[in-house]
Each structure stands twice: as structure tokens, then as C-alpha cells.
């Protein structure tokens, strides 16, 4: 039964400033829509879709109309209205051969239809006949919402797609050029009701779960350049609590993305962290650890499905990044044991992480491709089942899967385990390891191998304790998340307003490294890449913000490397490295060296748009290190 169109409420205006963002769909939804929309002439990917408006011929290429995916959001909001409108046009298409009988006002049209059985058979009720006749009325456009007439005075019918689009044009505040494309899209969706319903349901779920893709500074979201942090500072400053609160800030109603592991002084090999195979019983057994269990849970958060090739798991497909929370592993008192020994496997594998551009792979419909070597190879797990009787109730590998929190009766989790058995368990990109560090006579120091692979935060400098704000603070740490790049490129720098060609970043790095040249503290490609990733991540808009990124890079990556006595800190030119560095930085960081700069990692409670400032961090740190050197030895560590 037809409904009066203006009884279907649409938000007006349908397009407004608050809606200028796209909703993120799951990988499964996108793949299904990619197939269905492709079958009706539309492309569909993460950011932009397209329609072929004019097919290719021998003498000319096809014409394409680019359609922002946001149009699918608006189409889903018009689903009820557009589907009802399309019912009118379905009747109209059936009656087009009799267009001369459909001229006049609504009463004349109604009488003509009643008089012709060929026409009246297309109506299920008197209500439908009445509404449709008013929809065609030549003098009153109320029932067709002010759109064009469908049949002119000579009885020539106009095309349904054009007239349908003109009604849509009246209901959505887009410019004519855009609305014609939008009207075509909605019309094609109405012609394919199953596809349209799937579009509607996909975006309805996305809106309900608030899975949105926005570029909004007010979200105060900071992507790290490295997923391994060292939080250094005196005991009791809140380092462990900081990690817990970071996990809580992104838990989305679930508290399973935080794991606290106290480091024991007797840890001396990777098995203390990742587990080991025991053969003491009748069956071999993999003795898992909380760390390994947590890594598996992080992978469960990432993996949407496993792809198989000839019944073997070949690859994994991840969920949309907006759906994936960071998983925070806190290694408490990390340097109670020698880090280079028990953490060596992680440190080595960390450098194999690689984000690849899916656009470089032919036929790929993915948002991202992440690769990493395994921390534990699959063959180690497969070996557990060797020489086990076929009749055994459960294999050692199955018992291990259960211990790691995988339910093998559930299809996706069983597929994930089969993938681990084949390819091993790597570092998931959403895993952030944060080690709390105290430097005293009971702890171990860090080699440059560790420091080079970490972001080191002097906690008291970045997140100082303010006793006056102990009970109620108006300042908080920004929410941190995992990096989504492993290699800096010029294309990524294009979005950095303060240094779009990376020239200032290169100049700064070369100036600093010129001071450190031919000393044990000299920097290399890895350090430059991480400086670039920091600049890309913070995307500074002006020279002061760029200098703030450089200042934090000095504190996180450069100064932690510098330690020793006077001889070690003397360069080939015979000058003190710290003194030379101070002179160089006074020129390189002139905009902030003797004044304040933006605080990139903290914000006002409830007012993230308010920019906090802090004094230049590297200047007083270098001065303290230089003063400490007069006692015979200096170090970055508090």
C-alpha cells in the first residue's frame, strides 16, 4: 500500500556540518557491499566510490563519476523515503504506454484509470489509486513534493530516473551537480532492494556503534611512532598508573586491554617472557605465560578472518583500524632483570614490523596490510603433536590453544589458531609495551640496543606530579595509540603543514648528528625514520609546533643515548658533546629554546582545544647533564 510521501519524516537539512564524516564499516560489510554494488556498476572502497556513467567503446574510454562514500550514509538515511517513492515510479513505469490517459488533474486521471482495466489492475486499493493520481496531477505538485511533472501536456512521459532524482533534489541540500549523481545512486539502489537494504543496515549498525572516521583535533588522540616505551622516573610518580589509565581511556566498555606483569630479577632468557616447551610429563606441553596470552588476545582484537589457500591458512584480514583498541602491556620494574637477555626476541622482531600500502598490490581491497616476523615460530607448536597417538582425546597444541584463550569450537578462533600453527605468533600492531624504569643500585642499565628501539620518557618531565592538583586536577594525559606507519615517506609528509617537503626535519637531524658524528652517540637511519614518523604523527601546523616535536624527539631518542665520563663525551674536535649540542640547539630551536612551547602529550580536562604550554624540555635536561658531568660521570636517567 502506498503512503503519502510527506508523512515520512526526513531530517532537514539532511546534510549539515555535524555530519561531514564517514561511518566506518567492518571488513565483512565492505566486502559484501563491494560485490553487490559492483554488480550494479558502482565501485566501493574505503574512501571514494565511483559509478560508470558512460560505458567504454572502441573510440572512447568510459566516463566515471566519483562518489564520496558519505553519499552512502545519506542514502541510508533516505532509505524509507526513497523506497516508498520508488513504489510510485514502479507503477508509473507500468502505465507509461498509456501516458495519454494520465493527463489532467487527479480526478480526471483517477477516472481514466478506473475506466481501463489494463490500468486499474496495477492498483491494490482505492488508496493507492488516489495517491498515485494526485502524484501525477498537472496543476498540484504537493503530492510529488514540488518536483517536475512526469507527463507533459502532449502526453509524452519523462524518464523515471530523472523525475525520481528531482524529488531527491528537493529533499537533500546538495548542489544540483552533486544531487544528480546522488539521485542516480539512490535510484539504482531502489532498483536493487536487497543491496539497498544491506547498505541501510550496514550504516545503521555503524551509527549505532558510533564507528566513525573523523579528522578532529578535539579528539586529542596521539599516534605513537613506536609501540615500545620506557617510562623512567623516581618511584611513586605514577608510571604504572599512567599505563593503566591509557588502557582504560580506550577500553570501550571492556577492561581486557591491560596486562600488568611484574618483572622478576631472575629472568635471563626470552622463555621467561614468552613461555617454553616442557617434556617432563607423558606429553610435551607448552608452558604459556600471561604475556603470551595477552598477545593472543591482542591478535583476536585485530583479526577479522583468516584466508585459506588450498585448505591452508595463507593470510589474515584485519578489522577496520577504528574498531581495534590498543592493548597495553606494562612490564613493571622492567630493569630489575637484564633487559637485553629476557627481552631480546621482542627487540629483534620489533624491527621487522612493516605496514604496506594495499594500493601497491593489484586487486587488493584492504585498508591496510601489516606484516611482522614471528616471535614464536609455528613449527614449535606443531612439534608438540608429533609422536602422539591418533586416539588421544586432545592434542597438546589444542590444550595450548585453550590455555591461550582460543575457543576452537568457534570458527574464527579455530582459523586463527590454524594460522598460528602455520605461521607462528608475531607482534600484533595494537600491542604497546610500556616498561616502568627506576635507576638505582638494585637495577640494570640499558644498552643502546634497547634505547634505540624504544621511546624513552623522563616521566617527571613529561607528566610532572603537581601536589596542588592531587585531589582534583584540570590537566590530563592525552590518549595514546599504536603507530600505523613503519616507514616514513614523502607522501606522508604532504599532510604536515609546517614541513610538507621534510626539509626542516632533515636540516634539524643533520645539525644534531653533526655534533654526534664520530662519537658513540651518533644517530643512523632508524633514528631519522622515527623522527620523521613523529613529525608525521603530530602533523605540526607551524614552526613552534614543529620545534616542540623536535624537542620531544631529543628527550625520547637522543639524550637517553648520552652517558659517560669526560673522555667519552669529548668529540674528535676536542669539544664537549653536551656543550656543542646546546649551542647547536639554541639555533635550531630558536623559537622555543628560551621560552615555552606547546605540550603535545597533555591537555585540559574537558577542554582539549585549549593548548597547554611547557618550557623547552631539552635545554634544562642538557644543563643538568652537563652539571652532573663535573662530578665525573653523567647520564640522562633520573
C-alpha positions in Angstrom: 0.0 0.0 0.0 1.3 3.5 -0.9 1.9 6.1 1.7 1.7 9.8 1.4 5.3 10.9 0.9 5.4 13.9 3.2 4.3 11.7 6.1 7.7 10.1 6.0 9.9 12.4 8.2 13.4 13.3 6.9 15.8 15.4 8.9 16.1 18.9 7.4 18.7 19.8 6.4 19.8 16.2 5.7 23.4 17.4 5.1 24.9 19.6 7.8 28.2 20.4 9.3 27.9 17.8 12.1 27.6 15.0 9.5 30.6 15.7 7.5 32.3 12.5 8.3 32.0 8.9 7.1 31.0 5.9 9.1 33.4 3.0 9.2 32.2 -0.3 8.1 33.5 -3.7 9.1 35.7 -5.6 6.6 32.9 -8.2 6.1 30.3 -5.4 5.4 32.7 -3.7 2.9 33.5 -6.9 1.1 29.8 -7.7 0.7 28.9 -4.2 -0.5 31.9 -4.2 -2.8 30.4 -7.3 -4.5 26.8 -6.2 -4.6 27.5 -2.6 -5.6 29.9 -3.8 -8.2 27.2 -5.9 -9.8 25.1 -2.7 -10.5 28.0 -0.6 -11.8 29.4 1.0 -8.7 32.9 0.7 -7.2 33.2 0.8 -3.4 36.3 1.1 -1.2 37.3 2.9 2.0 37.2 6.5 0.9 35.6 7.0 -2.5 33.3 5.1 -4.7 32.6 5.5 -8.4 29.9 4.9 -11.0 30.4 4.3 -14.7 28.2 6.9 -16.3 29.1 6.1 -19.8 30.4 2.7 -20.9 33.6 2.3 -22.8 33.5 1.9 -26.6 36.1 1.3 -29.3 36.6 5.1 -29.8 36.4 6.4 -26.3 37.1 5.5 -22.7 34.4 5.1 -20.1 33.2 8.1 -18.1 33.3 7.9 -14.3 31.5 9.8 -11.6 33.4 9.9 -8.3 31.1 9.4 -5.3 32.2 10.1 -1.7 31.3 7.1 0.4 29.5 9.6 2.7 26.8 9.6 0.0 26.0 6.0 1.1 25.4 7.4 4.6 22.9 9.9 3.2 21.3 7.2 1.0 20.9 5.0 4.1 19.2 7.9 5.9 16.7 8.2 3.0 16.1 4.5 2.8 12.4 4.6 4.0 11.5 7.7 2.0 13.3 6.6 -1.2 11.9 3.1 -1.1 8.4 4.4 -0.8 9.0 7.0 -3.6 10.2 4.2 -5.8 6.9 2.4 -5.5 5.2 5.3 -7.2 7.7 5.1 -10.0 7.3 1.3 -10.4 3.5 2.0 -11.0 4.4 4.8 -13.4 6.7 2.6 -15.4 3.9 0.1 -15.8 1.5 2.8 -17.0 3.9 4.6 -19.3 2.5 3.1 -22.6 -0.9 4.7 -21.6 0.6 8.1 -20.9 -2.2 9.9 -22.9 -4.7 8.6 -20.4 -2.8 10.1 -17.5 -3.2 13.7 -18.3 -5.2 16.3 -16.4 -5.9 16.8 -12.7 -6.1 14.0 -10.2 -9.8 13.4 -10.6 -9.5 13.1 -14.4 -6.6 10.7 -14.1 -8.4 8.6 -11.5 -11.5 8.3 -13.7 -9.4 7.4 -16.7 -7.6 4.6 -14.8 -10.9 3.2 -13.4 -12.3 3.1 -17.0 -9.4 1.0 -18.3 -8.9 -2.5 -16.7 -5.3 -2.6 -18.1 -4.6 0.4 -15.9 -6.7 -0.4 -12.8 -5.1 -3.8 -12.4 -1.9 -2.2 -11.3 -3.5 -0.8 -8.1 -4.2 -2.9 -5.0 -6.5 -0.4 -3.3 -8.5 2.8 -3.7 -6.0 4.5 -1.5 -3.1 3.6 -3.9 -5.2 4.9 -6.9 -6.0 8.1 -5.1 -2.4 8.9 -4.0 -0.9 8.0 -7.4 -3.4 10.1 -9.3 -2.5 13.1 -7.1 1.2 12.3 -7.7 0.6 12.9 -11.4 -1.7 15.9 -11.1 -0.6 18.5 -13.6 -1.6 21.5 -11.5 -0.8 20.4 -7.9 2.7 19.3 -7.1 2.0 18.9 -3.4 1.9 15.1 -3.5 5.1 14.8 -5.5 6.8 17.3 -3.2 7.1 20.1 -5.8 9.1 18.1 -8.3 8.7 18.2 -12.1 5.7 16.8 -13.9 6.1 13.2 -15.1 4.0 13.6 -18.3 3.8 16.8 -20.4 0.7 18.4 -22.0 1.3 16.4 -25.2 1.2 13.1 -23.3 4.9 12.5 -23.6 6.3 10.8 -20.4 9.6 11.8 -18.9 12.2 9.3 -17.7 11.7 7.8 -14.3 15.4 8.2 -13.2 15.3 11.9 -14.0 12.0 12.5 -12.2 13.0 10.4 -9.3 16.2 12.4 -9.0 14.3 15.7 -9.0 12.3 14.6 -5.9 15.5 13.6 -4.2 16.9 17.0 -5.1 14.1 18.7 -3.2 14.8 16.6 -0.1 18.6 16.9 0.1 20.6 20.1 0.3 23.3 19.3 -2.2 24.2 21.4 -5.3 22.5 20.3 -8.5 25.6 18.7 -10.0 26.1 16.6 -6.9 22.5 15.8 -6.3 22.0 14.4 -9.8 24.8 11.9 -9.1 23.2 11.2 -5.7 19.8 10.8 -7.2 21.1 8.3 -9.7 22.8 6.4 -6.8 19.6 6.2 -4.8 17.5 5.2 -7.8 19.9 2.4 -8.7 19.8 1.2 -5.1 16.0 1.2 -5.1 16.1 -0.9 -8.3 18.2 -3.4 -6.3 16.3 -3.5 -2.9 18.4 -6.3 -1.3 21.6 -4.2 -1.9 19.8 -1.1 -0.7 18.7 -2.9 2.5 22.2 -4.1 3.1 23.6 -0.5 2.7 20.9 0.7 5.1 21.6 -2.0 7.7 25.4 -1.7 7.4 25.4 2.1 8.1 22.6 1.7 10.8 24.9 -0.6 12.7 27.8 1.7 12.2 25.9 4.7 13.5 24.6 2.7 16.5 28.1 1.6 17.4 29.4 5.1 16.6 32.2 3.7 14.3 33.1 6.9 12.6 36.1 8.2 10.7 36.8 11.7 11.6 39.7 14.1 11.5 39.0 16.1 14.6 41.7 17.7 16.8 39.3 17.8 19.7 39.6 14.0 20.0 43.1 14.6 21.5 44.3 11.3 20.0 48.1 10.8 19.6 49.5 8.0 17.5 52.9 6.9 18.7 55.9 6.5 16.4 57.0 3.3 18.2 55.0 0.8 20.3 57.7 0.3 22.9 58.0 2.9 25.7 60.4 3.3 28.7 58.8 5.3 31.5 61.7 6.5 33.6 61.5 8.3 36.9 61.8 8.0 40.7 59.5 5.6 42.5 55.9 6.7 43.2 55.4 9.2 40.3 52.5 7.2 38.8 54.2 5.4 35.9 52.3 2.2 36.3 49.0 4.0 36.9 49.7 6.0 33.7 49.7 2.8 31.6 46.6 1.5 33.3 44.8 4.8 32.6 45.9 4.8 29.0 44.3 1.4 28.5 41.1 2.5 30.3 40.8 5.5 28.0 40.3 3.2 25.0 38.7 0.1 26.6 35.2 0.8 25.2 33.4 -0.9 28.0 35.8 -3.8 28.2 38.8 -4.0 30.6 40.7 -6.7 28.8 43.2 -4.5 27.0 45.6 -4.0 30.0 48.1 -6.5 31.4 50.5 -5.9 34.3 53.5 -8.2 34.5 56.0 -7.6 37.4 59.5 -8.4 36.1 61.5 -10.8 38.3 65.2 -10.4 38.9 65.9 -14.0 37.8 64.6 -13.5 34.2 67.5 -14.2 31.9 66.1 -15.5 28.6 63.0 -15.0 26.4 61.2 -18.1 27.7 60.7 -16.2 30.9 58.5 -13.8 29.0 57.1 -15.9 26.2 57.0 -19.5 27.6 58.7 -22.7 26.8 58.2 -26.4 25.9 58.2 -28.8 28.9 58.8 -32.6 28.3 58.6 -33.7 31.9 55.1 -35.4 31.6 53.8 -38.1 29.3 53.1 -35.5 26.6 55.1 -32.4 25.6 53.5 -29.2 27.0 54.0 -25.6 26.1 54.1 -23.6 29.4 52.4 -20.3 28.4 52.8 -17.0 30.2 50.5 -14.1 30.9 52.4 -12.1 28.3 51.8 -14.7 25.5 48.1 -15.0 26.5 47.8 -11.2 26.3 49.5 -11.1 22.8 47.0 -13.7 21.5 44.1 -11.6 22.9 45.5 -8.6 21.1 45.6 -10.6 17.9 41.9 -11.6 18.4 41.1 -7.9 18.5 42.9 -7.4 15.2 41.9 -10.3 13.0 38.6 -10.3 11.2 39.1 -13.5 9.3 41.7 -15.9 8.0 42.2 -16.5 4.3 42.9 -20.0 3.1 44.7 -21.3 0.0 44.2 -25.0 -0.7 42.9 -25.6 2.8 46.0 -24.0 4.3 45.8 -20.6 6.2 47.7 -18.2 3.9 46.9 -14.7 5.3 44.8 -12.7 7.7 42.5 -9.8 7.1 42.2 -7.2 9.8 39.2 -5.3 11.2 38.9 -1.6 10.5 41.5 0.3 12.5 38.8 2.4 14.2 37.5 -0.9 15.7 40.8 -2.0 17.1 41.8 -0.9 20.6 45.4 -0.6 21.8 46.4 -3.4 24.2 48.8 -2.1 26.9 51.3 -4.5 28.4 53.0 -3.0 31.4 56.3 -4.6 32.4 56.7 -3.3 35.9 60.2 -2.6 37.2 61.4 -3.7 33.8 65.1 -3.4 34.5 65.2 -5.5 37.7 66.5 -8.1 35.2 68.8 -7.5 32.3 66.5 -6.4 29.5 68.9 -7.4 26.7 68.6 -11.0 27.8 64.9 -11.8 28.5 63.6 -9.2 26.0 66.0 -9.9 23.2 63.5 -11.7 20.9 61.0 -8.9 21.2 63.6 -6.3 20.5 64.8 -8.1 17.3 61.3 -8.9 16.0 60.1 -5.3 16.7 62.2 -4.0 13.8 60.6 -6.4 11.3 57.2 -4.7 11.6 56.1 -3.4 8.3 53.0 -1.5 7.1 52.5 -1.9 3.4 50.3 0.2 1.1 47.5 -2.0 -0.2 47.2 0.2 -3.3 50.5 -1.3 -4.5 49.0 -4.8 -4.6 46.9 -5.5 -7.7 43.3 -6.4 -6.8 43.6 -5.6 -3.1 40.5 -4.2 -1.4 42.1 -3.8 2.0 42.6 -0.7 4.1 46.0 -1.8 5.3 48.5 -4.6 5.2 50.7 -5.3 8.2 53.5 -7.9 8.4 55.8 -9.0 11.1 58.2 -11.9 11.7 57.0 -14.4 14.4 58.1 -14.2 18.0 57.4 -17.9 18.2 57.5 -20.0 15.1 54.6 -22.2 14.2 56.8 -25.3 13.8 57.4 -25.1 17.6 53.7 -25.5 18.2 53.2 -28.2 15.5 56.1 -30.2 17.0 54.0 -30.7 20.2 51.7 -33.1 18.3 54.5 -35.3 16.9 54.5 -38.9 18.1 51.1 -38.5 19.7 48.6 -41.4 19.3 45.8 -40.7 16.9 43.3 -41.8 19.6 44.3 -39.2 22.1 41.4 -37.2 23.4 43.1 -33.9 22.8 46.4 -32.9 21.3 48.9 -30.8 23.2 48.5 -28.0 20.6 44.8 -27.9 21.3 45.3 -27.7 25.0 47.7 -24.8 24.4 45.1 -23.1 22.2 42.6 -23.3 25.1 45.2 -22.1 27.6 45.8 -19.1 25.3 42.1 -18.2 25.3 41.1 -19.5 22.0 37.8 -21.4 21.6 38.4 -23.9 18.9 34.7 -24.7 18.6 34.2 -21.1 17.3 35.1 -20.9 13.6 37.1 -17.6 13.6 39.2 -18.5 16.6 39.9 -22.0 15.3 41.0 -20.4 12.0 43.3 -18.0 14.0 44.9 -21.0 15.7 45.4 -22.8 12.4 47.2 -19.6 11.2 49.4 -19.6 14.3 50.3 -23.2 13.8 51.4 -22.5 10.3 52.9 -19.0 10.6 53.7 -18.6 14.2 52.7 -15.7 16.6 54.1 -12.3 15.6 53.8 -8.9 17.4 50.3 -7.5 16.8 50.4 -3.9 15.7 48.0 -2.9 18.5 50.3 -4.2 21.3 52.0 -1.3 23.1 54.7 -2.4 25.6 55.5 0.1 28.4 58.3 -0.7 30.8 58.5 1.2 34.1 62.1 2.0 35.0 63.8 3.1 38.2 67.6 3.7 38.2 69.3 2.7 41.5 71.7 0.2 42.8 69.2 -2.7 42.5 68.5 -2.3 38.8 70.3 -2.8 35.5 71.2 -0.1 32.9 70.2 -0.1 29.3 72.4 -0.7 26.3 71.9 1.5 23.2 70.3 -1.6 21.5 67.4 -1.2 23.9 67.3 2.6 23.9 67.4 2.8 20.1 64.3 0.6 19.9 62.2 2.5 22.5 60.7 5.8 23.1 62.1 7.0 26.5 60.1 9.3 28.6 61.5 11.0 31.6 58.2 10.8 33.4 58.8 13.7 35.7 59.5 16.0 32.7 56.6 14.8 30.5 54.0 14.2 33.2 55.1 16.0 36.3 53.5 15.5 39.7 51.6 18.6 40.9 50.8 18.1 44.6 48.4 21.1 44.5 46.3 19.2 41.9 46.5 15.9 43.8 42.8 15.8 44.8 41.4 17.4 41.6 43.5 18.1 38.5 42.4 20.1 35.5 45.1 18.5 33.3 45.3 15.0 31.9 47.5 13.0 29.6 46.3 12.7 26.0 45.1 9.3 24.8 48.0 7.4 23.1 47.5 4.7 20.5 49.6 2.4 18.3 51.6 3.5 15.3 50.0 2.9 11.8 53.2 3.5 9.8 56.6 1.8 10.0 58.4 3.7 7.3 58.3 7.5 6.6 57.6 8.6 3.0 57.4 11.9 1.3 53.7 11.2 0.6 53.0 11.1 4.3 54.8 14.4 4.8 52.3 16.1 2.4 49.9 16.5 5.3 52.4 18.2 7.5 51.7 21.9 7.1 54.9 23.1 8.8 57.2 20.9 6.8 55.5 19.4 3.8 58.8 18.6 2.0 60.6 17.3 5.1 63.4 19.9 4.5 63.3 21.3 8.0 63.3 17.9 9.6 66.3 16.9 7.6 68.1 20.1 8.5 67.5 19.6 12.2 68.6 15.9 12.2 71.7 16.7 10.2 72.6 19.5 12.6 72.2 17.3 15.7 74.0 14.4 14.1 76.8 16.7 13.0 77.6 17.2 16.7 77.4 13.5 17.5 79.5 12.4 14.4 82.3 10.0 15.2 81.1 9.6 18.8 79.4 6.5 20.3 76.2 8.5 20.3 75.9 9.1 16.5 72.5 8.5 15.0 71.6 6.4 12.0 68.7 5.7 9.6 66.4 4.2 12.3 66.6 7.4 14.4 65.9 9.6 11.4 62.9 7.4 10.4 61.5 7.7 13.9 61.9 11.5 13.9 60.0 11.6 10.6 57.3 9.4 12.0 56.9 11.7 15.0 56.6 14.7 12.8 54.0 12.9 10.6 52.1 11.7 13.7 51.8 15.1 15.3 51.4 17.0 12.0 52.6 20.4 13.3 51.0 23.4 11.7 53.7 26.0 12.3 57.4 26.3 13.3 56.7 26.4 17.0 54.8 23.2 16.9 57.5 21.6 14.7 60.1 22.7 17.2 58.1 21.1 20.0 58.2 17.8 18.1 62.0 18.1 17.7 62.3 19.0 21.4 60.5 15.8 22.4 62.5 13.7 20.0 65.7 14.9 21.7 64.2 13.9 25.1 62.9 10.5 23.9 65.6 9.3 21.4 68.8 11.4 21.6 69.7 12.4 25.1 68.9 8.9 26.6 71.9 7.6 24.5 74.4 10.0 26.0 76.2 8.9 29.1 79.8 8.5 30.3 82.7 10.5 31.7 84.6 13.5 30.2 86.6 11.3 27.9 83.6 9.6 26.4 81.8 12.9 25.9 84.6 14.6 24.1 84.3 14.6 20.4 87.2 14.3 17.8 87.4 18.1 17.7 88.2 18.1 21.4 84.9 19.7 22.4 82.4 18.6 24.9 79.4 17.0 23.1 76.8 18.5 25.5 78.2 22.0 25.1 78.3 21.7 21.3 74.8 20.2 21.3 73.5 23.1 23.4 75.0 25.7 21.0 73.5 23.9 18.0 70.1 23.5 19.5 69.9 27.2 20.6 70.0 27.9 16.8 67.8 25.0 15.7 65.2 25.5 18.3 65.4 29.3 18.5 61.6 29.7 18.6 61.3 27.7 21.9 64.8 27.4 23.4 64.4 30.2 26.0 60.6 30.3 26.2 57.6 27.9 26.2 56.2 25.5 23.6 53.0 23.5 23.1 52.7 20.4 25.3 52.0 17.7 22.8 51.0 15.0 25.3 48.8 16.7 27.8 45.6 18.7 27.7 43.0 20.5 29.8 40.3 18.3 31.3 37.1 18.8 29.3 38.8 21.4 27.0 41.1 19.6 24.6 41.0 22.6 22.3 42.9 24.6 24.9 46.6 24.2 24.2 48.8 23.7 27.2 52.4 25.0 27.1 55.5 23.9 28.8 59.1 25.2 28.9 61.6 23.7 26.4 62.4 20.3 27.8 65.8 19.6 26.3 67.6 22.8 27.4 67.3 22.2 31.3 68.0 18.5 30.8 71.3 19.2 28.9 72.2 21.7 31.6 71.6 19.2 34.4 73.6 16.5 32.5 76.5 19.0 32.0 76.5 19.9 35.7 76.4 16.2 36.6 79.5 15.7 34.4 81.6 17.9 36.7 81.2 15.0 39.3 83.0 12.7 36.8 80.0 10.9 35.1 76.7 11.9 33.6 73.6 10.2 32.4 70.1 11.1 31.1 68.4 8.8 33.6 66.8 10.4 36.7 
